[in-house]
Amino acid sequence: MKIIGRENAIEILERIYHSSKAEFLALYGRRRVGKTYLVKEFFSKKQKSNPAPLFFYFTALKDGRNSEQLFFFKKELEGVFYHYPLPELKRWIDAFELLTLAIHKFLETPSNRSRPIVLFFDEFPWAARAKSGLAQALDHYWNRHWSHLKNIKLIICGSAASWMINNLIRAKGGLHNRLTEVLRLQPFTIEEVSRYLKELQLHYNAQSLVDIYLCLGGVPYYLNFLRRGKSAAQNISQICFGKDAPLAGEFENLLHSLYDNSEIHYKIIQILSTRKSGMSRNEILKKIKLNSGGQISKCLSELEEASFIASFIPLGKKKKDIFFKIVDQYTLFYLSWIDKSSHNILDHASASKYWSQMVSSPGYYAWSGLAFEIFCFNNLHLIRQQLGIEEIACKVGAWKYVPSAKNKESGAQIDLVFDREDKTITLCEIKYSLSPYQTDKQEILGLHQKIATFKQVTNTKKQILFALITLHGAKPSIFLDEVVTNYVQLDQALEKINR
């Protein structure tokens, strides 16, 4: 399959490939997002170039001992450079010395002197554990040897975003400011999902496309399990529910692969899944009942770096007022449904139709509202296009007001806020329904109250516009028109994408 989307990533890889100096790229992003595929596929296509690159690929072993990591590195050395058995390697310094000698030997051949040499170290954090000596060896050999060779294109890749950021991107030691490029690979947008599924010969209408995205997000690995001839609900049932479903245990595996002690990470995400408006650090701390605030802060930072959650500072508030929300579609789906389904599904036959039955349950409507809100945050560009503000600089986030215990005022929450540079603020109400959204007089009064509370609490002097974001539009209402200045109907935009 050809590379779908990833235009920015390909542009960076092209620059590195054609560069006349040594390059050092740090590539990170959540697991299953397609980092390895992107690099391998890009340089595989370059094998047809003249000169073709030399590609050295080492991938670390999850939970592997240092001796095992070195064994697999040695096998790659033998396969790419030496072509005969090498002695056992006991230190990374020795491994990189053999690699450096092999590179110099390779460059002695005149026809090789213009060939790029790609060193791709995949899932590097798994091997660079404390006392392994790998990070120190990388520091030494990049600074003393590889950075002086114009052919070298070093790519360090990892799913453990926290390690990549702290030890490479914001490194304070020998690798400080040594990177020439940083690339964070994100899940697909809804447009990229549509294009990807078409490559798989899967064609869905706007509703089904959103249904799939709400459950799986834009993770290519998950989308690969979808099969032709089945509805969106049938596909979700078969790949997410039941003992042998490929994604039934994915979430635990995902956390385990990223964090050595993932219990607190799991608890934080579980707690956040219960609160649509998000929670503050102190609220999370109280729920988990831990004395160590520092540990919670570290876990929150790691979860945000891995794109499971996002932090928001409400308009007009300070950093201490920050709150956190889940922004990963599959994570919310797992905690809302898969994690709770094991007691309800007794056999494979039940599993194969489980989700088809759940889409008409009361719990579906509660979950889908929050999932659709996350969808909107993950595809803000679509909403900006529909609002006609794609060219206007904006601060984007959510907003909520929680009055003090002594204050008898009611609180308020705004799902999405565009604080625009053109002296305008667009407040957005996000509503999910399977048909055109219908409101009543009481709800209209609530919307009026939200706007009034926002103006009073923020004391803003900017013009306020109010947008209603739905999938299938809203039923005509003179009362709704009184408060709503912009209607965003996303199924129309998605149908254009699908054409």
Protein Blocks (a to p, Z undefined) as FASTA:
>chain_A
ZZeejllmmmmmmmmmmpcbdcdddddddehiopmmmmmmmmmmmmmpccdddddddddd
ehiafklmmmmmmmmmmmmmnopacdddfbfklmmmmmmmmmmmmmmpmklmmpccdddd
ehklmmmgghklmmmmmmmmmmmmmmmpmkbccddddfblmlmmmmmmmocblmgokafb
dcddddddfklmmmmmmmnopacdfklmmmmmmmnopafklmmmpcghiafklmmmmmmg
cjklmklmmmmmmmmmmpmblmlmmmmmmmmmmmmnopafklmmmmnopablmlmmmmmm
mmmmnomaccdddehiafklgccddfbfklmmmmmmmmmmmmmpmbfklmmmmmmmmmmg
fklmmmmmmmmmmmmmmmmmmmmmmnopmmpccddddddddddfklmbdcdddfbacddf
kopacdddddddfbdcdddfklmmmmmmmmmmmmmmnopabdcddddddfkopaddfklm
mmmmbdcdfklmmmmmmZZ
